[in-house]
Structures are given as structure tokens and as C-alpha cells.
């Protein structure tokens, strides 16, 4: 199921991430588009500031925005 609770929240790559389209450098910043539950855990679709998008593990990113739960 797709979860858009964190849509628009800023994040950054915690470490270098290998992606189909290339490598996302450590500390590259982006914006969360959506999350979904995968067999291996939570996956997050991120629109990186360089214009690319990728689906990464929630453990590969760090939230940089302050999240206020309502």
C-alpha cells in the first residue's frame, strides 16, 4: 500500500546509494514522494535534487525536515 504521509518531506542519502541509473552520492538531498511496504521493509520513492527519482530503503535516507505529527 502506498503511504503519502511524508510526501514533501526533505531527506538526504545517509550513504552512497547504488541505483539502476547510477550512483547517488552520500549527503545528496531530495524530497520524499511516497513510501510503500516491501518484503524487505519500508521503501521510499525520493525525487533527488539532481532531477532523478529512485526507490530506496528507508534505512538509506535521513529525514532532514522536522516532522510534526498531527
C-alpha positions in Angstrom: 0.0 0.0 0.0 1.3 3.5 -0.9 1.6 5.9 2.0 1.9 9.6 1.3 2.1 10.8 4.9 5.7 12.0 4.4 5.1 13.4 0.9 7.1 16.7 0.5 9.4 16.0 3.5 13.1 16.7 2.8 15.7 14.0 3.2 19.3 13.1 2.3 21.2 10.0 1.4 22.8 8.5 4.5 25.5 6.8 2.5 26.3 6.3 -1.2 23.4 4.5 -2.9 23.8 2.4 -6.0 20.8 2.8 -8.3 19.9 1.5 -11.8 20.6 4.9 -13.3 23.9 5.4 -11.4 25.1 6.3 -8.0 23.5 8.7 -5.6 26.2 10.4 -3.6 26.2 10.4 0.2 24.5 13.6 1.6 22.6 14.1 -1.7 19.3 15.8 -0.8 15.8 15.2 -2.1 12.1 15.2 -1.4 10.0 12.2 -0.4 7.2 11.4 -2.9 5.7 8.3 -1.2 6.5 5.2 0.9 5.4 1.6 0.4 5.8 -1.6 2.3 8.0 -4.1 0.6 9.0 -7.7 1.6 12.3 -6.4 2.9 10.9 -3.4 4.8 9.8 0.1 4.1 10.7 1.6 0.7 10.7 5.3 -0.1 10.4 7.0 -3.5 12.7 10.0 -3.5 12.9 12.8 -6.0 16.5 13.9 -5.7 17.6 17.5 -6.3 19.6 16.4 -9.4 16.3 15.6 -11.1 16.4 11.8 -10.7 14.0 9.6 -8.8 14.7 6.3 -7.1 13.1 3.8 -4.8 15.4 3.3 -1.8 15.2 1.6 1.6 14.1 3.8 4.5 17.4 2.9 6.1 19.4 4.6 3.3 18.0 8.0 4.0 17.9 10.5 6.8 14.9 12.9 7.3 16.2 16.5 7.4 12.9 18.3 7.9 11.2 18.5 11.3 8.2 16.2 11.2 5.2 17.3 13.2 2.6 14.5 13.7 -1.0 15.6 13.9 
